[in-house]
Structure formats: C-alpha cells, structure tokens
Amino acid sequence: MIKKITVFFLGLMLLIPFYGLAASESKISVDMHYLVVSSAEDGSTNMMNMVNYTNTTAEEYKGDGKGEAVLNVTLPEGAKDLNFLDNQIAFKQEDKGFITTIPVPANQTMVLPFSYRMPKGKEIKLTVNYPVQIMQILVPEGRGSIEVNGAEATSQGLFKFDDQNYFGYTIEDIKEDQTFTLVYNKDKQPAADETKQAQTTGENGKNSSVTHSAPAFHNSGHIKMWAQSPLHRFNPHVFLIIISVILIAGISYYVYFRRKARLEEERLGADKEEKAFKLLMAKQKAIMDKIIELEETLGDGKLSEDEYQAKLAAYKQHLVQVKLNLRNFVE
C-alpha cells in the first residue's frame, strides 16, 4: 500500500514542469503564476490567480523596509471584488492592489491564491512586481480566447483538467515591473489549428505563427490518471502543495521531537549516572571516616582488639564493594 501511495505522489509531482531558477537580483521571484480567465454571468471577466512567491535568500524576507508591506501585488486598473483565498496570510487592500504583511521564510515559497473581476470589455493591463519564470494562462473551452500584447505567449493547445477542457497559454521570463495586456474575447474561440502551432505576440500587438509545435502542457497519461482518481475534483497543483507541506512538516516535527526525546533521555541518563557516582563517592568517604574513627576509638582504649578487627573487616568489605562500583564509571 505504501509503495502504491509513493508511486501516486511521484506521478503527481510530474504534473508540475521543472525549470531551473533564473538568475535574478531580486530577493523575491515568482516560480509559477497560474491565471484562469473566464466570463461571469454579468459579462465581467473572472481572474483567478495562484502565485508562488519564492524568497531566494538565506534570510527571512520582510519587505523593502519602506513600510509594513512584505509582498506587493499590483492589480489591473478597474479590478474589483478582490477575494483572497487564504485566510492564514494577512493582507491589506490598497488603491493599486494589495500587500501582504507576513514575512517569507528564508529559501521558502509563499503561495498566494486570490481572484478579482474586470469590467466587461475593459482592457486587462497586467503588471508583475517581481520576476516571473512562467505564467500559465488558462481559458475554459468554449469560454473564449485571449491575445497577449507586450509579451511573447506560446499556445499550449487544448487539454483536459479536472473534468474540464482548457486552452493554455504560456509566458516565460517576465521581467520585474514588466507590463503587458490581455485581450479577452468570450465570444471568439481559439482557431482549430491552434493546438498545432504556437502563437507569439510582440510589443507591436501583431500575432505571428511559429513553425514548431508547442510542448504539451502536461503529460496526457498523468492528466488521465488524475482525472480517474478519487481526488480529481481538487486542483492537483494546490493539492500537491498542501501534501508537500504536510509531509515536510510531518517529517520535520518527527525529527525534531525524536531528537528532543533522545536528548532528554541522554540528559536524564547522565543525571542518574552523576547522582549514582556522587552517592558512591559519599559512601567511600563515609567508610574512610568510620575506619579513622575506629582507630581513634581503639587508641583511646574504648574498644577491644577483637571488636576492632571485626568492625574493621566489615568496613573494608563494604569499601571494596564501593570501589568496585566506582570502577564501572571509570572504565
């Protein structure tokens, strides 16, 4: 059973593409930014985000020191109905977005899940506050398409995820403070051949086709395995993050408490040995004092020779036993 669970989680880990960390002077970088774009019933645009902010330094990150803000998130002009999906992370909404106030631990990642809405027909102008290695933009099948102006986007084609088909778009190596625009059209569906070609859009806003095929968003076998599992209703990336945190926390606590218990046992053992050693030393001193006292009593004529020899033999036998016990501590 344990082997099956291990294989299952290893399969889940393969769902996340692996990319090396890009060199950056910024102390905070975004490993992955997932953005799901869809239309609401009133015609507005839903923007659901899950962003992985990583502290690339060996020290706790508390912000730039200019205020209480730790992470700054700029939202597009006109964004409304901000919904922060993690009540464990303190945040404050501001005019241009929101800030978090909880430090990011050294060499660790903080995941911010949040959503907001954009008015119908409003241009979506995105600004990234930190370097972004990969942004995955997902649009549910039949819910429209997007065009990207000001950045290079690659179409990942159509794929199935959590019983829902999505069109995926990837933007890589977004620079700090870079701004680009998403044009979302809920009535215009992606071209039929978009699964075979990549779409790139430059700063001039014109699209061009790339001759090479875009890589698959996820391995189809892994997607199928997840779709057929009892956990298919969960977002696999969020699920994997939660499981990873639980496993790491569990292992860390286990190691910590095992080490603490072992140190406590060693300390108690050392205390017991020290107490026993001191007791034996006290016994040895007491016996030696008794022997000296016995000799003085004999010299004063208060004790006969036979009584003296009998008591002296008893004290010596006791002293030998004490010294043998003391030898166990030395050897």
Contacts in CASP RR format, 6 or more apart in sequence:
PFRMAT RR
TARGET T0000
AUTHOR 0000-0000-0000
METHOD contacts of the structure
MODEL  1
MIKKITVFFLGLMLLIPFYGLAASESKISVDMHYLVVSSAEDGSTNMMNM
VNYTNTTAEEYKGDGKGEAVLNVTLPEGAKDLNFLDNQIAFKQEDKGFIT
TIPVPANQTMVLPFSYRMPKGKEIKLTVNYPVQIMQILVPEGRGSIEVNG
AEATSQGLFKFDDQNYFGYTIEDIKEDQTFTLVYNKDKQPAADETKQAQT
TGENGKNSSVTHSAPAFHNSGHIKMWAQSPLHRFNPHVFLIIISVILIAG
ISYYVYFRRKARLEEERLGADKEEKAFKLLMAKQKAIMDKIIELEETLGD
GKLSEDEYQAKLAAYKQHLVQVKLNLRNFVE
8 229 0 8 1.000
9 240 0 8 1.000
9 243 0 8 1.000
11 222 0 8 1.000
11 225 0 8 1.000
12 222 0 8 1.000
12 226 0 8 1.000
12 236 0 8 1.000
12 239 0 8 1.000
12 240 0 8 1.000
12 243 0 8 1.000
13 240 0 8 1.000
14 219 0 8 1.000
14 222 0 8 1.000
15 218 0 8 1.000
15 219 0 8 1.000
15 222 0 8 1.000
15 223 0 8 1.000
15 226 0 8 1.000
15 236 0 8 1.000
15 237 0 8 1.000
15 240 0 8 1.000
16 32 0 8 1.000
16 237 0 8 1.000
16 240 0 8 1.000
17 134 0 8 1.000
19 31 0 8 1.000
19 133 0 8 1.000
19 134 0 8 1.000
20 133 0 8 1.000
21 29 0 8 1.000
21 31 0 8 1.000
21 56 0 8 1.000
21 133 0 8 1.000
22 29 0 8 1.000
22 131 0 8 1.000
22 133 0 8 1.000
22 173 0 8 1.000
24 56 0 8 1.000
24 131 0 8 1.000
24 176 0 8 1.000
26 56 0 8 1.000
26 130 0 8 1.000
26 131 0 8 1.000
26 176 0 8 1.000
27 55 0 8 1.000
27 56 0 8 1.000
27 57 0 8 1.000
27 61 0 8 1.000
28 53 0 8 1.000
28 54 0 8 1.000
28 55 0 8 1.000
28 56 0 8 1.000
28 61 0 8 1.000
28 71 0 8 1.000
28 104 0 8 1.000
28 130 0 8 1.000
29 53 0 8 1.000
29 54 0 8 1.000
29 56 0 8 1.000
29 130 0 8 1.000
29 131 0 8 1.000
29 132 0 8 1.000
29 133 0 8 1.000
30 51 0 8 1.000
30 52 0 8 1.000
30 53 0 8 1.000
30 54 0 8 1.000
30 128 0 8 1.000
30 130 0 8 1.000
30 131 0 8 1.000
30 132 0 8 1.000
30 133 0 8 1.000
31 52 0 8 1.000
31 54 0 8 1.000
31 109 0 8 1.000
31 133 0 8 1.000
31 134 0 8 1.000
32 51 0 8 1.000
32 52 0 8 1.000
32 133 0 8 1.000
32 134 0 8 1.000
32 135 0 8 1.000
32 136 0 8 1.000
33 49 0 8 1.000
33 50 0 8 1.000
33 51 0 8 1.000
33 52 0 8 1.000
33 128 0 8 1.000
33 132 0 8 1.000
33 134 0 8 1.000
33 135 0 8 1.000
33 136 0 8 1.000
34 49 0 8 1.000
34 50 0 8 1.000
34 51 0 8 1.000
34 135 0 8 1.000
34 136 0 8 1.000
34 138 0 8 1.000
34 237 0 8 1.000
35 47 0 8 1.000
35 48 0 8 1.000
35 49 0 8 1.000
35 135 0 8 1.000
35 136 0 8 1.000
35 137 0 8 1.000
35 138 0 8 1.000
36 46 0 8 1.000
36 47 0 8 1.000
36 48 0 8 1.000
36 49 0 8 1.000
36 137 0 8 1.000
36 138 0 8 1.000
36 139 0 8 1.000
36 140 0 8 1.000
36 166 0 8 1.000
37 45 0 8 1.000
37 46 0 8 1.000
37 47 0 8 1.000
37 137 0 8 1.000
37 138 0 8 1.000
37 139 0 8 1.000
37 146 0 8 1.000
37 182 0 8 1.000
37 184 0 8 1.000
38 45 0 8 1.000
38 46 0 8 1.000
38 48 0 8 1.000
38 139 0 8 1.000
38 140 0 8 1.000
38 143 0 8 1.000
39 45 0 8 1.000
39 46 0 8 1.000
39 143 0 8 1.000
39 144 0 8 1.000
39 184 0 8 1.000
39 186 0 8 1.000
40 46 0 8 1.000
40 117 0 8 1.000
42 120 0 8 1.000
43 120 0 8 1.000
43 186 0 8 1.000
44 117 0 8 1.000
44 118 0 8 1.000
44 119 0 8 1.000
44 120 0 8 1.000
45 117 0 8 1.000
45 118 0 8 1.000
45 119 0 8 1.000
45 120 0 8 1.000
45 121 0 8 1.000
45 122 0 8 1.000
45 124 0 8 1.000
45 184 0 8 1.000
45 186 0 8 1.000
46 115 0 8 1.000
46 117 0 8 1.000
47 76 0 8 1.000
47 79 0 8 1.000
47 115 0 8 1.000
47 116 0 8 1.000
47 117 0 8 1.000
47 118 0 8 1.000
47 124 0 8 1.000
48 115 0 8 1.000
49 112 0 8 1.000
49 113 0 8 1.000
49 114 0 8 1.000
49 115 0 8 1.000
50 111 0 8 1.000
50 112 0 8 1.000
50 113 0 8 1.000
50 235 0 8 1.000
50 237 0 8 1.000
50 238 0 8 1.000
51 73 0 8 1.000
51 111 0 8 1.000
51 112 0 8 1.000
51 113 0 8 1.000
52 109 0 8 1.000
52 110 0 8 1.000
52 111 0 8 1.000
53 71 0 8 1.000
53 104 0 8 1.000
53 109 0 8 1.000
53 110 0 8 1.000
53 111 0 8 1.000
53 112 0 8 1.000
53 130 0 8 1.000
54 104 0 8 1.000
54 108 0 8 1.000
54 109 0 8 1.000
54 110 0 8 1.000
55 61 0 8 1.000
55 104 0 8 1.000
55 105 0 8 1.000
55 106 0 8 1.000
55 107 0 8 1.000
55 108 0 8 1.000
55 109 0 8 1.000
55 110 0 8 1.000
56 107 0 8 1.000
57 106 0 8 1.000
57 107 0 8 1.000
58 106 0 8 1.000
58 107 0 8 1.000
59 106 0 8 1.000
60 103 0 8 1.000
60 104 0 8 1.000
60 105 0 8 1.000
60 106 0 8 1.000
61 70 0 8 1.000
61 103 0 8 1.000
61 104 0 8 1.000
61 106 0 8 1.000
62 70 0 8 1.000
62 103 0 8 1.000
63 69 0 8 1.000
63 70 0 8 1.000
63 71 0 8 1.000
63 103 0 8 1.000
68 92 0 8 1.000
68 99 0 8 1.000
68 101 0 8 1.000
69 99 0 8 1.000
69 100 0 8 1.000
69 101 0 8 1.000
70 99 0 8 1.000
70 100 0 8 1.000
70 101 0 8 1.000
70 102 0 8 1.000
70 103 0 8 1.000
70 104 0 8 1.000
71 99 0 8 1.000
71 100 0 8 1.000
71 104 0 8 1.000
71 110 0 8 1.000
71 112 0 8 1.000
71 129 0 8 1.000
72 99 0 8 1.000
72 129 0 8 1.000
73 97 0 8 1.000
73 98 0 8 1.000
73 99 0 8 1.000
73 100 0 8 1.000
73 112 0 8 1.000
73 114 0 8 1.000
73 129 0 8 1.000
74 96 0 8 1.000
74 97 0 8 1.000
74 127 0 8 1.000
74 129 0 8 1.000
75 82 0 8 1.000
75 96 0 8 1.000
75 97 0 8 1.000
75 98 0 8 1.000
75 116 0 8 1.000
76 118 0 8 1.000
76 122 0 8 1.000
76 124 0 8 1.000
76 125 0 8 1.000
76 126 0 8 1.000
76 127 0 8 1.000
77 125 0 8 1.000
78 118 0 8 1.000
78 119 0 8 1.000
78 122 0 8 1.000
79 97 0 8 1.000
79 116 0 8 1.000
79 117 0 8 1.000
79 118 0 8 1.000
80 116 0 8 1.000
80 117 0 8 1.000
80 118 0 8 1.000
80 119 0 8 1.000
81 116 0 8 1.000
81 117 0 8 1.000
82 93 0 8 1.000
82 97 0 8 1.000
82 98 0 8 1.000
82 114 0 8 1.000
82 115 0 8 1.000
82 116 0 8 1.000
83 114 0 8 1.000
83 115 0 8 1.000
83 116 0 8 1.000
84 91 0 8 1.000
84 98 0 8 1.000
84 112 0 8 1.000
84 113 0 8 1.000
84 114 0 8 1.000
85 113 0 8 1.000
85 114 0 8 1.000
85 115 0 8 1.000
86 111 0 8 1.000
86 112 0 8 1.000
86 113 0 8 1.000
89 100 0 8 1.000
89 102 0 8 1.000
89 110 0 8 1.000
89 112 0 8 1.000
90 100 0 8 1.000
90 101 0 8 1.000
90 102 0 8 1.000
91 98 0 8 1.000
91 99 0 8 1.000
91 100 0 8 1.000
91 101 0 8 1.000
92 98 0 8 1.000
92 99 0 8 1.000
92 101 0 8 1.000
98 114 0 8 1.000
100 110 0 8 1.000
100 112 0 8 1.000
102 110 0 8 1.000
104 110 0 8 1.000
111 238 0 8 1.000
111 241 0 8 1.000
113 238 0 8 1.000
118 124 0 8 1.000
123 181 0 8 1.000
123 183 0 8 1.000
124 181 0 8 1.000
124 182 0 8 1.000
124 183 0 8 1.000
124 184 0 8 1.000
125 179 0 8 1.000
125 180 0 8 1.000
125 181 0 8 1.000
126 179 0 8 1.000
126 180 0 8 1.000
126 181 0 8 1.000
126 182 0 8 1.000
127 177 0 8 1.000
127 178 0 8 1.000
127 179 0 8 1.000
128 174 0 8 1.000
128 175 0 8 1.000
128 176 0 8 1.000
128 177 0 8 1.000
128 178 0 8 1.000
128 179 0 8 1.000
129 176 0 8 1.000
129 177 0 8 1.000
130 176 0 8 1.000
131 173 0 8 1.000
131 174 0 8 1.000
131 175 0 8 1.000
131 176 0 8 1.000
132 171 0 8 1.000
132 173 0 8 1.000
132 174 0 8 1.000
133 172 0 8 1.000
133 173 0 8 1.000
134 170 0 8 1.000
134 171 0 8 1.000
134 172 0 8 1.000
135 170 0 8 1.000
135 171 0 8 1.000
135 172 0 8 1.000
135 174 0 8 1.000
136 156 0 8 1.000
136 168 0 8 1.000
136 169 0 8 1.000
136 170 0 8 1.000
136 217 0 8 1.000
137 146 0 8 1.000
137 148 0 8 1.000
137 153 0 8 1.000
137 168 0 8 1.000
137 169 0 8 1.000
137 170 0 8 1.000
137 171 0 8 1.000
137 182 0 8 1.000
138 161 0 8 1.000
138 166 0 8 1.000
138 167 0 8 1.000
138 168 0 8 1.000
138 169 0 8 1.000
139 145 0 8 1.000
139 146 0 8 1.000
139 166 0 8 1.000
139 167 0 8 1.000
139 168 0 8 1.000
139 169 0 8 1.000
139 184 0 8 1.000
139 190 0 8 1.000
140 164 0 8 1.000
140 165 0 8 1.000
140 166 0 8 1.000
141 158 0 8 1.000
141 164 0 8 1.000
141 165 0 8 1.000
141 166 0 8 1.000
141 167 0 8 1.000
142 189 0 8 1.000
143 186 0 8 1.000
144 184 0 8 1.000
144 185 0 8 1.000
144 186 0 8 1.000
144 187 0 8 1.000
144 188 0 8 1.000
144 189 0 8 1.000
144 190 0 8 1.000
145 167 0 8 1.000
145 184 0 8 1.000
145 185 0 8 1.000
145 188 0 8 1.000
145 189 0 8 1.000
145 190 0 8 1.000
146 169 0 8 1.000
146 182 0 8 1.000
146 183 0 8 1.000
146 184 0 8 1.000
146 185 0 8 1.000
147 182 0 8 1.000
147 183 0 8 1.000
147 185 0 8 1.000
147 199 0 8 1.000
147 201 0 8 1.000
147 205 0 8 1.000
147 207 0 8 1.000
148 169 0 8 1.000
148 171 0 8 1.000
148 180 0 8 1.000
148 181 0 8 1.000
148 182 0 8 1.000
148 183 0 8 1.000
148 201 0 8 1.000
149 180 0 8 1.000
149 181 0 8 1.000
149 183 0 8 1.000
149 201 0 8 1.000
149 202 0 8 1.000
149 203 0 8 1.000
149 205 0 8 1.000
150 179 0 8 1.000
150 180 0 8 1.000
150 181 0 8 1.000
150 201 0 8 1.000
150 202 0 8 1.000
150 203 0 8 1.000
150 205 0 8 1.000
151 171 0 8 1.000
151 174 0 8 1.000
151 178 0 8 1.000
151 180 0 8 1.000
151 201 0 8 1.000
151 202 0 8 1.000
152 171 0 8 1.000
152 172 0 8 1.000
152 200 0 8 1.000
152 201 0 8 1.000
152 202 0 8 1.000
153 169 0 8 1.000
153 170 0 8 1.000
153 171 0 8 1.000
153 199 0 8 1.000
153 200 0 8 1.000
153 201 0 8 1.000
154 169 0 8 1.000
154 170 0 8 1.000
154 171 0 8 1.000
154 172 0 8 1.000
154 198 0 8 1.000
154 199 0 8 1.000
154 200 0 8 1.000
154 210 0 8 1.000
154 214 0 8 1.000
155 167 0 8 1.000
155 168 0 8 1.000
155 169 0 8 1.000
155 190 0 8 1.000
155 194 0 8 1.000
155 195 0 8 1.000
155 197 0 8 1.000
155 198 0 8 1.000
155 199 0 8 1.000
155 214 0 8 1.000
156 167 0 8 1.000
156 168 0 8 1.000
156 169 0 8 1.000
156 170 0 8 1.000
156 214 0 8 1.000
156 215 0 8 1.000
156 216 0 8 1.000
156 217 0 8 1.000
157 167 0 8 1.000
157 168 0 8 1.000
157 190 0 8 1.000
157 194 0 8 1.000
157 195 0 8 1.000
157 214 0 8 1.000
157 217 0 8 1.000
158 165 0 8 1.000
158 166 0 8 1.000
158 167 0 8 1.000
158 168 0 8 1.000
158 190 0 8 1.000
158 195 0 8 1.000
159 165 0 8 1.000
159 166 0 8 1.000
159 168 0 8 1.000
159 216 0 8 1.000
159 217 0 8 1.000
159 218 0 8 1.000
159 220 0 8 1.000
159 223 0 8 1.000
160 166 0 8 1.000
160 223 0 8 1.000
160 227 0 8 1.000
161 218 0 8 1.000
161 223 0 8 1.000
161 227 0 8 1.000
161 236 0 8 1.000
162 226 0 8 1.000
162 227 0 8 1.000
162 232 0 8 1.000
162 233 0 8 1.000
162 234 0 8 1.000
162 235 0 8 1.000
162 236 0 8 1.000
163 227 0 8 1.000
163 232 0 8 1.000
163 233 0 8 1.000
167 190 0 8 1.000
167 194 0 8 1.000
168 217 0 8 1.000
169 199 0 8 1.000
170 214 0 8 1.000
170 217 0 8 1.000
171 180 0 8 1.000
174 180 0 8 1.000
196 213 0 8 1.000
197 209 0 8 1.000
197 210 0 8 1.000
197 211 0 8 1.000
197 213 0 8 1.000
197 214 0 8 1.000
198 209 0 8 1.000
198 210 0 8 1.000
198 212 0 8 1.000
198 213 0 8 1.000
198 214 0 8 1.000
199 207 0 8 1.000
199 209 0 8 1.000
199 210 0 8 1.000
200 207 0 8 1.000
200 208 0 8 1.000
200 209 0 8 1.000
200 210 0 8 1.000
201 207 0 8 1.000
201 208 0 8 1.000
226 232 0 8 1.000
226 236 0 8 1.000
231 239 0 8 1.000
273 329 0 8 1.000
276 329 0 8 1.000
277 326 0 8 1.000
277 329 0 8 1.000
280 322 0 8 1.000
280 325 0 8 1.000
280 326 0 8 1.000
280 329 0 8 1.000
281 326 0 8 1.000
283 318 0 8 1.000
283 322 0 8 1.000
284 319 0 8 1.000
284 322 0 8 1.000
284 323 0 8 1.000
284 326 0 8 1.000
287 315 0 8 1.000
287 318 0 8 1.000
287 319 0 8 1.000
287 322 0 8 1.000
288 319 0 8 1.000
290 315 0 8 1.000
291 312 0 8 1.000
291 315 0 8 1.000
291 316 0 8 1.000
291 319 0 8 1.000
294 303 0 8 1.000
294 308 0 8 1.000
294 311 0 8 1.000
294 312 0 8 1.000
294 315 0 8 1.000
297 303 0 8 1.000
297 308 0 8 1.000
298 305 0 8 1.000
298 308 0 8 1.000
303 311 0 8 1.000
END
